[in-house]
Amino acid sequence: MPEISRFYGIIIKMYFSDHNPPHFHVEYNDYKAEVEIESLDIKNGNIPKRVYMLVEEWALKHKDELKRNWELTKSNQLPIKIEPLD
């Protein structure tokens, strides 16, 4: 599963040929979650609220890049790295 960004100990990844709806995976310490790209809702798992707020801020800035990466991984191509949250 390619890592597409990392910031403040938060790792963002996407699986190749993952299931719909389009989403990304968040890992933080022992926490894991799937976050839907369009709504930014957590679909599976859980992460601390402060971590979610950072992920949400980052994802809002990079929504188009996340959508593009979703399409790349769906066709078994490497996603493009996305800038971390400043």
Secondary structure, DSSP 8 states (H G I E B T S, - for coil): --EEEEETTEEEE--TT--SS-EEEEEETTEEEEEETTT--EEEEE--HHHHHHHHHHHHHTHHHHHHHHHHHHTT----------
